[in-house]
Amino acid sequence: MNWEQTCQKWLNFKELDEELRTQLESIQGDAKQLEDAFYKNLEFGTGGMRGVIGPGSNRMNRYTVRKAAEGLAKYILDKGGDAKERGTVIAYDSRHKSPEFAMEAARTLASRGIMAYVFKELRPTPQLSFALRELNAIAGIVITASHNPPEYNGFKVYGEDGAQLNLKEADEVIKKVNMVENELSLEVKDEKELIDCGLIKFLGEEMDQAYVEKLITISENPDLANDSGLRIVYSPLHGTGNKPLRQALNALGYENLHVVEEQEQPDPQFSTVKAPNPEEKEAFELAIRDGQKYDADILIATDPDADRLGVAVKKPNGEYVLLTGNQTGALLIDYILSQKEAKGTIPSNGIIFKTIVTSTLGEKIAGSYGVKVEDVLTGFKFIGEKIEQYHNDGSYRFLFGYEESYGYLIGDFARDKDAIQAAILAVEASAYYKKKGKTLYDVLQSLYEKHGYHAEGLQSLTLKGKEGAEQINALLSEFRRKPMTALNGVQVTVCEDYKEQIKYDFENDAESKLVLPASNVIKYFLEDGSWICLRPSGTEPKVKFYFGVTGEDDGEASKKLNEYQECFMDLVHHTLDAVKQTVK
């Protein structure tokens, strides 16, 4: 069935949601929009699905949500009666249609006899992970598109350990989802009927309290707030983090907390920012304004589903600077390990996880405390998977996990990145160093002096639609066909191709097998210790390019980073121009 036929099938469906029908009829004259909405089914991948809200098989709407939930239901039913009773926990954020999509998922599952626990109101993604484990549920769902623009929403699936589904489990669910031939034909029972028969239950304050009680256990110095005088400015960026973070900080005694008023309440349009992304300085403009007004020591912001944390700190000249995810991760590692070392509580088998595109600075810091760091593929599900593996076999004790894209986890009572946890420790570290007459910026500089000046960069290309997806795949294929051997006059020593799972050692003319799972990623290592990684985004129509360098000082590291980025992106654009001639 081609896209025109699929579109007509939707138009002919007599029970089509009236809002979707109106939207669909309004674009009947736009063939490009219609094709993009119907040329494929919205892809359900290893992390779930994410897309633009609207009518169509390639859009987020009640029917595609039902299809995803139907696939998950079949996966659960295959596990037997106990799995049905254990049920699924469902949370949602502040985006357009999030409550509606959460209920569509709950109705679909409950209509198949599977218990559905639904949060009464919007809640952070990490709280879903916690609640799933607390209730011993078989699976979890979060309706969110994280920090994507407001026109997006998504459907993330979690396994019984509280982490995003591992690759094997995800493949099983994907197969079940793809077996659903017609999303329009799925029947679900009435919400009230399912509530009355006990198959849909709502979660509220008791689960909130249990989560906050766990949050405060991650504190290394729970009495630190009493006389620290720390001044904090916080923005939830119109999302879910406001209540749980304030409750946790208040419980620990941090009373001097100012919340950015314009960004405090949930807003699906995220009307004060271009994108609700704490990785971007623009999202901190109002927090910086309030920080200057209240002379704040630390500024923090969480993204809409509160799994990513941004931190801004004060430089000696009084200017606030937004830390990168790598910098915040390094500071948290050093604070946690320094405090445990002082108390003699660093376990001999302690371990930290980071992704392959995360800075090596954290690894050097951990090494100075004798703590092992292990690399995983990009995606926090791989960290969650390793936590569970080592918890079960007892070989290592989890201490910290992080990725460069502002995701951190300290306490494994949640198994996904948790901005609430990270915010608590960032605030506590700021208070600790303030008592010593230092800022987090001062501490970061001392870490650079000890371990080398590290600089990291991220470039990306957005290539939308069917044609864009084909161009991204062709671009990576071209880099595989013609491997880069040098950049800006510096030789490439090693190339790691995670799709082929081969490590090419050019210096020794040798090949070896990579132990991590297959993924469409290429990583280059240069003879000066720098590295570059190419990776298509799993959630956006983008291909991303990661850079890491070191230098004798900040100036040298910044200069080297800029040169490598400029030179490599010239190569990328040249290669893409050639690719576009073959992909049309």
C-alpha positions, -999 to 999 in steps of 0.1 A, spaced: 0 0 0 15 34 -10 12 66 9 -18 78 -12 -37 46 -4 -28 48 33 -40 84 34 -73 75 17 -77 47 42 -76 72 70 -100 96 53 -124 67 47 -123 56 83 -158 67 96 -148 67 133 -116 89 127 -111 113 155 -127 146 144 -97 168 153 -74 146 133 -99 145 104 -100 183 103 -62 185 104 -60 159 76 -85 176 54 -67 210 58 -35 196 41 -52 178 13 -36 202 -12 -1 197 1 13 165 -14 47 168 4 31 171 38 8 142 31 36 120 18 57 127 49 26 119 72 19 86 54 49 73 35 58 50 64 47 39 98 61 60 127 92 39 135 91 21 169 128 17 177 149 5 206 139 34 227 102 36 216 89 61 192 90 99 188 74 121 161 54 152 152 19 152 166 -8 150 139 -28 128 116 -10 100 97 7 67 101 40 85 105 28 109 132 21 108 170 -17 104 175 -41 83 194 -40 55 168 -3 52 165 -1 53 204 -26 25 205 -5 5 180 26 9 202 6 -1 233 -9 -30 215 25 -43 206 37 -39 242 5 -57 254 13 -87 232 48 -88 245 35 -87 281 8 -113 275 35 -137 261 50 -136 296 19 -151 312 -7 -143 338 18 -130 365 30 -104 340 -6 -92 334 -12 -88 371 21 -70 377 10 -46 351 25 -14 335 32 20 350 25 50 328 37 86 333 35 117 311 50 152 308 36 186 300 35 183 262 5 186 239 -16 155 241 5 138 268 -24 131 292 -45 119 263 -18 96 249 -11 82 284 -48 73 287 -49 58 253 -20 36 262 -36 27 295 -70 18 279 -52 -4 253 -33 -23 279 -62 -26 303 -86 -37 275 -62 -67 271 -65 -75 308 -32 -59 318 -31 -37 349 -23 -1 341 -10 23 369 -13 59 357 1 89 374 -28 114 381 -7 143 369 25 149 350 56 134 365 94 132 357 106 103 336 130 91 364 100 89 388 84 65 363 115 44 365 114 45 403 77 37 405 80 8 382 106 -8 405 86 1 436 55 -16 423 73 -45 408 56 -38 375 65 -57 343 70 -26 322 66 11 320 57 39 296 65 76 295 47 99 271 74 125 264 96 139 237 122 151 262 136 185 251 123 184 214 103 213 200 66 216 211 52 199 180 67 166 190 57 139 214 69 103 221 63 69 237 92 54 257 91 19 270 108 6 301 116 -30 313 109 -46 347 143 -34 360 133 2 355 157 9 326 147 15 290 143 -18 272 176 -35 264 182 -44 227 169 -80 230 137 -69 248 132 -40 224 135 -62 194 108 -84 207 85 -54 213 93 -40 179 83 -72 163 50 -72 181 43 -36 172 51 -42 136 27 -72 136 -2 -47 141 -13 -42 106 -40 -15 110 -38 9 139 -73 22 131 -90 -11 138 -77 -15 174 -106 -15 198 -103 -2 234 -128 -2 262 -143 29 279 -120 46 304 -147 46 332 -154 9 326 -117 0 330 -114 21 361 -145 6 377 -133 -29 371 -99 -21 387 -77 -25 356 -67 12 356 -55 27 389 -41 61 395 -9 70 414 -5 101 435 11 115 466 22 82 482 45 75 453 57 111 453 66 108 489 84 75 484 104 90 455 115 120 476 125 98 505 148 80 482 162 112 466 175 125 498 195 93 505 219 102 477 232 132 498 268 128 508 264 156 535 228 158 545 234 185 571 253 208 548 225 232 540 220 244 576 245 273 575 257 273 539 238 304 528 237 290 493 215 309 469 199 288 441 179 298 410 159 270 393 139 267 361 118 236 353 115 250 317 77 245 319 80 208 327 78 182 353 107 189 377 93 217 398 75 198 425 98 169 432 130 190 431 116 216 455 104 190 479 137 172 479 158 204 484 134 216 511 137 182 529 175 187 529 172 222 543 179 243 512 155 272 517 170 299 496 156 286 464 141 309 437 121 294 408 120 314 376 84 326 376 78 327 339 90 291 335 75 276 366 42 263 353 37 235 327 33 249 292 31 226 262 43 255 239 74 262 261 66 298 252 96 315 268 122 295 249 130 284 214 134 249 226 132 236 263 167 223 262 190 229 292 220 222 270 215 256 253 224 289 268 192 305 254 172 284 278 191 300 307 184 336 298 157 341 324 176 321 350 207 343 344 185 374 348 172 361 382 207 349 392 220 384 388 191 399 407 194 375 436 232 370 435 227 333 431 256 309 436 242 283 412 216 282 384 200 249 375 174 239 348 157 206 340 142 197 307 104 190 304 105 154 315 133 161 341 158 136 330 184 161 319 200 188 340 218 220 330 240 239 354 254 275 352 280 287 376 296 321 384 330 330 370 354 353 390 341 383 371 305 376 382 294 363 348 274 331 347 287 304 324 267 273 313 286 241 320 287 214 294 274 180 303 310 167 304 320 194 329 290 188 352 297 151 351 334 157 360 324 179 389 299 154 402 323 125 400 350 144 418 326 156 446 311 121 451 344 103 452 362 130 473 334 128 499 334 90 499 372 89 501 371 112 532 347 89 548 365 57 537 334 45 518 347 41 483 340 4 475 369 -17 462 347 -28 433 331 6 426 323 14 390 313 44 369 297 42 334 300 67 306 291 66 269 316 64 240 309 101 231 316 114 266 348 132 277 377 113 290 381 139 319 357 120 341 376 88 335 409 105 346 393 119 377 378 85 387 412 69 380 428 92 405 405 77 432 412 42 420 377 38 405 371 19 373 352 35 344 335 15 317 323 28 283 289 19 268 271 28 236 253 61 235 219 58 252 212 56 289 195 22 284 230 7 281 240 22 314 208 8 330 215 -26 315 251 -26 330 238 -16 364 214 -46 364 240 -70 351 266 -60 378 239 -58 405 229 -94 398 264 -109 395 279 -88 423 310 -80 404 308 -43 406 290 -17 427 274 12 408 286 47 418 277 70 390 266 70 353 265 98 328 265 110 292 277 142 276 241 151 268 233 163 303 221 129 317 233 117 351 224 90 377 237 86 412 212 63 431 201 32 412 166 32 427 159 48 393 175 32 362 173 61 338 191 95 339 176 116 367 179 154 367 164 156 401 192 135 416 218 154 397 204 187 408 205 177 444 242 167 442 251 198 421 235 221 447 252 202 476 286 204 459 281 241 454 273 245 491 303 224 501 327 244 481 311 277 491 320 270 527 356 266 515 355 299 497 353 283 462 328 282 434 321 252 411 340 272 384 370 273 406 369 236 412 366 229 375 397 249 368 416 229 394 405 197 378 417 209 345 451 219 360 454 184 375 441 163 346 446 184 315 424 210 298 397 191 280 374 206 254 345 189 237 322 200 208 291 189 191 281 197 155 250 183 138 231 183 105 193 182 104 181 163 73 143 158 76 119 134 60 124 103 39 151 119 17 170 132 48 170 97 64 184 82 32 211 109 30 222 103 66 226 65 60 244 72 27 267 97 45 278 71 71 282 45 44 305 68 25 327 74 55 329 36 58 338 32 21 365 58 23 379 59 59 395 91 70 432 87 75 442 122 87 426 155 98 442 189 96 476 172 91 472 149 121 471 112 115 442 89 125 456 60 145 424 40 152 390 38 137 362 20 155 332 10 134 305 -1 157 282 -12 129 307 -36 116 320 -41 152 356 -38 141 385 -18 155 410 -8 128 445 0 143 463 18 115 495 23 134 500 -15 137 480 -25 106 457 -47 128 420 -54 132 402 -66 163 366 -72 174 346 -46 193 327 -60 223 299 -35 224 266 -42 205 263 -32 168 253 4 162 256 28 133 285 47 148 321 55 136 347 68 160 382 81 150 412 85 174 440 109 163 477 106 173 475 137 195 448 120 217 419 138 202 388 119 190 358 124 167 326 104 165 298 102 139 264 91 150 228 94 136 204 106 163 180 80 175 152 105 183 156 134 158 162 137 120 199 145 126 234 132 122 257 142 151 294 148 151 312 147 185 347 161 191 371 157 221 405 173 225 430 181 252 456 209 256 482 224 279 458 253 287 423 264 279 434 285 249 453 256 233 424 232 238 398 257 224 420 265 194 425 228 186 388 221 190 378 249 166 403 238 140 392 202 141 356 210 140 360 234 110 382 210 91 360 179 97 327 197 89 342 208 56 348 172 49 313 163 59 297 189 37 319 179 8 309 143 13 272 151 17 272 171 -15 284 140 -33 259 118 -15 230 141 -25 238 134 -62 231 97 -56 201 100 -31 172 118 -47 
